[in-house]
Every structure is written in C-alpha cells, then in structure tokens.
Amino acid sequence: MNKQVLDVLNQGIIILDAQYIVQEWNSWMEINSGLKRRDVVGTSLFNHYPDLSTPSFTRSFKSVLRFGNYIYFSQKLHRYLFPFKLSGVFSQYFEYMQQSCTMTPLRDETGQVSNIVVSVQNVTESVYLEQNLKLLTQQDSLTGIYNRRFLDRRLEEEFKRFRRSGRRFSLLMIDIDNFKMVNDTYGHQFGDQVLKVIARLCSDEVRGSDIVARFGGEEFSIALMDSSSEGAVSFAERLRKSIESCKVTTGTGESVNVTVSIGVDEVSEKRDSWEEILGNADAALYASKKKGKNCVTLYEPSLDKGAAEERRAKRKGD
C-alpha cells in the first residue's frame, strides 16, 4: 500500500503480518503514539503494546486471517485499543484517547489474506458530546443535580427491583419554607442562590448510591437506597438541622436563614407503585407544613393525600 496515501489519512493505520509483525505504521500513529515508524516496523506489535496480547484481540486477528472477515472494536465496549495520552481540552475528561478500531483483511495477488490492516479512529470528541447530551437530559440546569424525569425513571426501576429482590429504599420530599417570601423580599437571583445551596447540602449528606433530584420549583427529592423509614427519618432530621444552621448571603451582605419541611415514605409490600410512594411522601410533607414547617413527618395512612395535592396546586402562595 502506498505509504504517501497512508500518511495523509486522518486515522491510524497499522499493517501486520500473520505473526503480528508490523509492516506499516503511518504518520498518524507516529504522532499519537510517539513511536517512530523506523522503530516499530519489523518488530512485534506486542513489543510496544503488550496489553494487546489478549485472547479477545488474538482471537479476532486469527478470525480475520483465516476467514477474511471484518472485525469492529466499538468504543462503547473497549473504549480504546491503544493507550494514547490526551492533551488539550479533553484531557480533563478522559485519560486516554477514545477510539473506534477495525481489523480488515489485506489480500495478495492470489486472493489469499496475507496481512491485516488495523485502523484507529479518534472518537473522543463524539464521545464527549454524547456523554454531555445524556447528562443534559437528566440534569437540572440550575442546581446541577438530577431532574424530575431522571428521578421518575429511577424510582420506577428501584420499585421493580424491590418487587424482584426485596431491596428497600425510602423517599424524602423536601420543600423550602416560605420560598415565595424569600423571592419577593430578596429577589429571584437570591432565590436561585438558595436553591443551589440546598441542592449542595443535600448532595453533601447522601451516599454515592442515593439519588438527589430537584422535583420542581422549590421542591427536592432524595431516594435513600437500602434505608428503612427509621433510618430515613433520622437522615431527614440531620439534613433539616444542617439546612437550618446554614446562612445564605444576599448581594448586600445580609445573612439569611432558610428552613425546609420534609415528608418521608418507605417502599413496602403495601405500596402498589412508585407513584404511590411519591404521593405518600408528599402527603407527609404537607403534614409537616401544617405542623408549622421546619420539621419531618413519616407517612401514615391517616394523612390527607387530597390536601397534599391541594398544597401542590397552591404552592406559589406557600
């Protein structure tokens, strides 16, 4: 294959013989690997990349050599074949270049497969954009925590998991007390700052397996995995006190305290759906508001669910 043609390609090209000896190593490979062609050609690929000597790689290689088929190494499965260090903007997101690679048969004049072409394509930018697009669809734009859509999906998944395996979880519904007054007194920009502070405090308190989401407006939700109602109430009290003791500074330097009301429910065999758990936690939240706010209530059947729905409809005046 014409070396000049190989060198103008915007992808890596390696040509190997049946014994994994490098026959060609184009300029793209030189630039990204730091290995000069003269130092690689004529040597085993595994001398330079011993981690490639795996059953998966060699099995694929032998298959192409024997049957003349094509093998595709997807980035989603392998991330990369060659550990090329990144520089520039993407280095803060990935340690190594993300790659999609193929093995292609190269035939001689008799039609026999004599060599294998390994091509390497840099897909780091595409992977970065895809991951960020996915993040945007599940992230609240103001606070950076999960959004309602993601929460609903995860609650549905966790409820199904509970039905299968009995893995318990509890749900907290959290509402900032007198938030309309905060907005009216100090402005919406300060209100946004309060939302960010509450989101951070919630995130700081949970474990990695828990889910913190902005439910909407001034409401937040936390799903506590492997947590009983007793443990969830204890957690909620600790969170409530942490928020109560936190001061948020206005643009004029004034320090403002905010409080939250919290409702709690736990998954159980008596719950028919994840939506019921959500409604129960919301009813418990309404009960906390009726008690005078800045408190935690555990759901019990005597609580008024209808009143909770009415509270949600009127929450702008809450």
Sequence and secondary structure as in RCSB ss.txt:
>XXXX:A:sequence
MNKQVLDVLNQGIIILDAQYIVQEWNSWMEINSGLKRRDVVGTSLFNHYPDLSTPSFTRSFKSVLRFGNYIYFSQ
KLHRYLFPFKLSGVFSQYFEYMQQSCTMTPLRDETGQVSNIVVSVQNVTESVYLEQNLKLLTQQDSLTGIYNRRF
LDRRLEEEFKRFRRSGRRFSLLMIDIDNFKMVNDTYGHQFGDQVLKVIARLCSDEVRGSDIVARFGGEEFSIALM
DSSSEGAVSFAERLRKSIESCKVTTGTGESVNVTVSIGVDEVSEKRDSWEEILGNADAALYASKKKGKNCVTLYE
PSLDKGAAEERRAKRKGD
>XXXX:A:secstr
  HHHHHHSSSEEEEE TT BEEEE HHHHHHH   HHHHTTSBHHHH GGG SHHHHHHHHHHHHH   EEE H
HHHS SS  B  SGGGGT SB  EEEEEEEEE TTS EEEEEEEEEE HHHHHHHHHHHHHHHB TTTSSB HHH
HHHHHHHHHHHHHHH   EEEEEEEETTHHHHHHHH HHHHHHHHHHHHHHHHHHS TTSEEEEEETTEEEEEEE
T  HHHHHHHHHHHHHHHHT EEE TTS EEE  EEEEEEE  TT   HHHHHHHHHHHHHHHHHTTSS EEE  
TTS HHHHHHHHHTGGG 
